Amino acid sequence: MRGSIRNFRLALETLVVVAIIVGLRALIFALGFEGLSPTALVSSIIGGGIFVMGLVIAGTLSDYKDAERAPTDLAAGLYAILRETESMNRVWGKPDMHRLRARLVEVVDGLRRDIDAGNTRDCQAAIEDLSDSFIELEESDVPANYVVRLRQEQAGLRKAALRIYHIQREEFLPSAYAMIVSFVILILLLLLFTTIEGPAETLVTVGFLTFFFVYLLRLLNVINKPFKVGRERNDDDVSLFLLYEFAVHARLADADLTSEQIVEIAEHLERIEDTEEVAADEAEGAGRPSEDETALAHLDEVVDAAVASAQAEESDGESKR
């Protein structure tokens, strides 16, 4: 239920603007000003605004699709490094898998912090820290071509992380966005002083068109920033689920979990991440002030909380049987 309400948050916030515009139009009626009569020119202006907004949104969707591929590429590279090094460890006893798994999980955790902060590069630093494990392999009996493959995967991780940074930072044609905002403002002003048939028809039309234009404008903002974590995230944002699944797999490598259990724990992790239950509980227990209560918790702590939540749910299911 909470997730459904959050998905409609954009619409509910837009309705506030609609109520204000419709209220202003009703006030203009109450003051005795009927407004302008609708003409073909007015219809053309509104139609042109819809066309331009649709064009810009269509252009941003390509960036959104590119953003959806970035976490998949990142997860694929992390899995490749983990699997390759596990095989090397079984044969040559190198590298130290405990340290390497911690470094791989830190890549995911660093990305979470970067998305939350907006101006940090912890994920990039964590990717570079993987070189310490690769140097450990270079100094052992592991064939050089095996290490080269790992270096190539590391380069792929850099590429995926930099793509995420670029998409989060850059806006699609800022001048076009400014033009869209200007169009919307001018169209709303035009609607305020245009009368369509009678007062009732006018208010309904103004409310509908205001909702349409303002919602599209706010949707454009969502597409421009496709990555979010914590309470700000909703279903419109690109999911990091595969990265969370990898973090669970690497963190609990010694637990001998099935793939179904890993997916279940990852789902609990994503739900906990969205509600920030771990951060809030820790802040309350530590007695920190309210502004720290929404601080992003460490990924290891969130994984532990997800495991506990999954185990509690499983126990409840068994008791009901």
For each residue, the residues with C-beta under 8 A, 3 or more apart:
1: 4 5
2: 5 6 275
3: 6 7 234 235 274
4: 1 7 8
5: 1 2 8 9
6: 2 3 9 234 235
7: 3 4 234 235 236
8: 4 5 11 12
9: 5 6 12 13 234
10: 13 14 215 218 219 222 234 236
11: 8 14 15 215
12: 8 9 15 16
13: 9 10 16 17 218
14: 10 11 17 18 211 214 215 218
15: 11 12 18 19 211
16: 12 13 19 20
17: 13 14 20 21 210 214
18: 14 15 21 22 207 210 211 214
19: 15 16 22 23
20: 16 17 23 24
21: 17 18 24 25 188 191 192 206 207 210
22: 18 19 25 26 203 206 207 210
23: 19 20 26 27
24: 20 21 27 28 192
25: 21 22 28 29 191 192 202 203 206
26: 22 23 29 30 199 203
27: 23 24 30 31
28: 24 25 31 33 35 192 193
29: 25 26 32 33 34 199 202
30: 26 27
31: 27 28
32: 29
33: 28 29 193
34: 29 195
35: 28 192 193 194 195 202
36: 39 42 193 194 195
37: 194 195
38: 42 43 194 195 196
39: 36 42 43
40: 43 44
41: 44 45
42: 36 38 39 45 46 190 194
43: 38 39 40 46 47
44: 40 41 47 48
45: 41 42 48 49 186 187 190
46: 42 43 49 50 187 190 209
47: 43 44 50 51
48: 44 45 51 52 183
49: 45 46 52 53 183 184 187 213
50: 46 47 53 54 212
51: 47 48 54 55
52: 48 49 55 56 179 180 183
53: 49 50 56 57 180 183 184 213 216 217 220
54: 50 51 57 58
55: 51 52 58 59
56: 52 53 59 60 172 173 176 177 180 220
57: 53 54 60 61 216 219 220 223
58: 54 55 61
59: 55 56 62 172 173 176
60: 56 57 63 64 172 220 223 224
61: 57 58 64 65 223
62: 59 65 66
63: 60 66 67 167 172 223 226
64: 60 61 67 68 223 226 238
65: 61 62 68 69
66: 62 63 69 70 163 167
67: 63 64 70 163 164 167 226 227 238
68: 64 65 71 72 226 238
69: 65 66 72 73
70: 66 67 73 74 160 163 164 167 238
71: 68 74 75 160 164 238 239 240 242 243
72: 68 69 75 76 242
73: 69 70 76 77 156 159 160 163
74: 70 71 77 78 107 111 157 160 161 164 243
75: 71 72 78 79 242 243 245 246
76: 72 73 79 80 156
77: 73 74 80 81 153 154 156 157 160
78: 74 75 81 82 104 107 108 157 243 246 250
79: 75 76 82 83 246
80: 76 77 83 84 153
81: 77 78 84 85 100 104 130 150 153 154
82: 78 79 85 86 100 101 104 246 249 250
83: 79 80 86 87
84: 80 81 87 88 146 149 150 153
85: 81 82 88 89 95 97 100 133 137 150
86: 82 83 89 90 97
87: 83 84 90 91
88: 84 85 91 92 94 95 137 142 146
89: 85 86 92 93 94 95 97
90: 86 87
91: 87 88
92: 88 89 140 141 142
93: 89 140
94: 88 89 136 137 140 142
95: 85 88 89 99 100 133 134 136 137 140
96: 99 100 133 136
97: 85 86 89 100 101 253
98: 101 102
99: 95 96 102 103 132 133
100: 81 82 85 95 96 97 103 104 130 133
101: 82 97 98 104 105 250 251 253
102: 98 99 105 106
103: 99 100 106 107 126 129 130 132 133
104: 78 81 82 100 101 107 108 130 246 250
105: 101 102 108 109 247 250 251 299 300
106: 102 103 109 110 126 129
107: 74 78 103 104 110 111 123 126 127 130 157 161
108: 78 104 105 111 112 240 243 244 246 247 299
109: 105 106 112 113 122 126 247 298 299 300
110: 106 107 113 114 122 123 124 125 126
111: 74 107 108 114 115 122 123 161 164 240 243
112: 108 109 115 116 229 240 273 296 299
113: 109 110 116 117 120 122 123 296
114: 110 111 117 118 120 121 122 123 164 165
115: 111 112 118 164 168 227 228 229
116: 112 113 229 230 296
117: 113 114 120
118: 114 115 168
119:
120: 113 114 117
121: 114 124 125 165
122: 109 110 111 113 114 125 126
123: 107 110 111 113 114 126 127 161 164
124: 110 121 127 128 158 161 162 165
125: 110 121 122 128 129
126: 103 106 107 109 110 122 123 129 130
127: 107 123 124 130 154 157 158 161
128: 124 125 131
129: 103 106 125 126 132
130: 81 100 103 104 107 126 127 133 134 154 157
131: 128 134 135 154
132: 99 103 129 135 136
133: 85 95 96 99 100 103 130 136 137
134: 95 130 131 137 138 147 150 151 154
135: 131 132 138 139
136: 94 95 96 132 133 139 140
137: 85 88 94 95 133 134 140 142 146 147 150
138: 134 135 142 144 147
139: 135 136
140: 92 93 94 95 136 137
141: 92
142: 88 92 94 137 138 146 147
143: 146 147
144: 138 147 148
145: 148 149
146: 84 88 137 142 143 149 150
147: 134 137 138 142 143 144 150 151
148: 144 145 151 152
149: 84 145 146 152 153
150: 81 84 85 134 137 146 147 153 154
151: 134 147 148 154 155
152: 148 149 155 156
153: 77 80 81 84 149 150 156 157
154: 77 81 127 130 131 134 150 151 157 158
155: 151 152 158 159
156: 73 76 77 152 153 159 160
157: 74 77 78 107 127 130 153 154 160 161
158: 124 127 154 155 161 162
159: 73 155 156 162 163
160: 70 71 73 74 77 156 157 163 164
161: 74 107 111 123 124 127 157 158 164 165
162: 124 158 159 165 166
163: 66 67 70 73 159 160 166 167
164: 67 70 71 74 111 114 115 123 160 161 167 168 227
165: 114 121 124 161 162 168 169
166: 162 163 169 170
167: 63 66 67 70 163 164 170 226 227
168: 115 118 164 165 225 226 227
169: 165 166
170: 166 167
171: 174 177 224
172: 56 59 60 63 176 177 223 224
173: 56 59 176 177
174: 171 177 178
175: 178 179
176: 56 59 172 173 179 180
177: 56 171 172 173 174 180 181 220 224
178: 174 175 181 182
179: 52 175 176 182 183
180: 52 53 56 176 177 183 184 217 220
181: 177 178 184 185 217
182: 178 179 185 186
183: 48 49 52 53 179 180 186 187
184: 49 53 180 181 187 188 213 214 217
185: 181 182 188 189
186: 45 182 183 189 190
187: 45 46 49 183 184 190 191 209 213
188: 21 184 185 191 192 210 213
189: 185 186 192 193
190: 42 45 46 186 187 193 194
191: 21 25 187 188 194 205 206 209 210
192: 21 24 25 28 35 188 189 206
193: 28 33 35 36 189 190
194: 35 36 37 38 42 190 191 202
195: 34 35 36 37 38 198 199 202
196: 38 201 202 205
197: 201 202
198: 195 201 202
199: 26 29 195 202 203
200: 203 204
201: 196 197 198 204 205
202: 25 29 35 194 195 196 197 198 199 205 206
203: 22 25 26 199 200 206 207
204: 200 201 207 208
205: 191 196 201 202 208 209
206: 21 22 25 191 192 202 203 209 210
207: 18 21 22 203 204 210 211
208: 204 205 211 212
209: 46 187 191 205 206 212 213
210: 17 18 21 22 188 191 206 207 213 214
211: 14 15 18 207 208 214 215
212: 50 208 209 215 216
213: 49 53 184 187 188 209 210 216 217
214: 14 17 18 184 210 211 217 218
215: 10 11 14 211 212 218 219
216: 53 57 212 213 219 220
217: 53 180 181 184 213 214 220 221
218: 10 13 14 214 215 221 222
219: 10 57 215 216 222 223
220: 53 56 57 60 177 180 216 217 223 224
221: 217 218 224 225
222: 10 218 219 225 226 236 237
223: 57 60 61 63 64 172 219 220 226
224: 60 171 172 177 220 221
225: 168 221 222 228
226: 63 64 67 68 167 168 222 223 237 238
227: 67 115 164 167 168 237 238 240
228: 115 225 232 233 234 237
229: 112 115 116 232 233 240 273 296
230: 116 233 273 274 276 279 294 296
231: 274 275 276 294
232: 228 229
233: 228 229 230 237 273 274
234: 3 6 7 9 10 228 237
235: 3 6 7
236: 7 10 222
237: 222 226 227 228 233 234
238: 64 67 68 70 71 226 227
239: 71 242 270
240: 71 108 111 112 227 229 243 244 270
241: 244 245 266 267 270
242: 71 72 75 239 245 246
243: 71 74 75 78 108 111 240 246 247
244: 108 240 241 247 248 266 269 270 273
245: 75 241 242 248 249 262 263 266
246: 75 78 79 82 104 108 242 243 249 250
247: 105 108 109 243 244 250 251 266 269 299 303
248: 244 245 251 252 257 262 265 266 269 303 306
249: 82 245 246 252 253 257 262
250: 78 82 101 104 105 246 247 253
251: 101 105 247 248 300 303
252: 248 249 255 257 262 265 303 307
253: 97 101 249 250
254:
255: 252
256:
257: 248 249 252 261 262 265
258: 261 262
259: 262 263
260: 263 264
261: 257 258 264 265 310
262: 245 248 249 252 257 258 259 265 266
263: 245 259 260 266 267
264: 260 261 267 268 310
265: 248 252 257 261 262 268 269 303 306 307 310
266: 241 244 245 247 248 262 263 269 270 306
267: 241 263 264 270 271
268: 264 265 271 272 305 306 307 309 310 313
269: 244 247 248 265 266 272 273 302 303 305 306
270: 239 240 241 244 266 267 273 274
271: 267 268 274 275 309
272: 268 269 275 276 277 278 302 305 306 309
273: 112 229 230 233 244 269 270 276 302
274: 3 230 231 233 270 271
275: 2 231 271 272
276: 230 231 272 273 279 280 294 296 297
277: 272 280 281 305
278: 272 281 282 297 301 302 305
279: 230 276 282 283 293 294 295 296 297
280: 276 277 283 284 293 294
281: 277 278 284 285
282: 278 279 285 286 297 301
283: 279 280 286 288 292 293 295
284: 280 281 287 293
285: 281 282
286: 282 283
287: 284
288: 283 292 293
289: 292 293
290: 293
291: 294
292: 283 288 289 295
293: 279 280 283 284 288 289 290
294: 230 231 276 279 280 291
295: 279 283 292
296: 112 113 116 229 230 276 279
297: 276 278 279 282 301 302
298: 109 301 302
299: 105 108 109 112 247 302 303
300: 105 109 251 303 304
301: 278 282 297 298 304 305
302: 269 272 273 278 297 298 299 305 306
303: 247 248 251 252 265 269 299 300 306 307
304: 300 301 307 308
305: 268 269 272 277 278 301 302 308 309
306: 248 265 266 268 269 272 302 303 309 310
307: 252 265 268 303 304 310 311
308: 304 305 311 312
309: 268 271 272 305 306 312 313
310: 261 264 265 268 306 307 313 314
311: 307 308 314 315
312: 308 309 315 316
313: 268 309 310 316 317
314: 310 311 317 318
315: 311 312 318 319
316: 312 313 319 320
317: 313 314 320 321
318: 314 315 321
319: 315 316
320: 316 317
321: 317 318
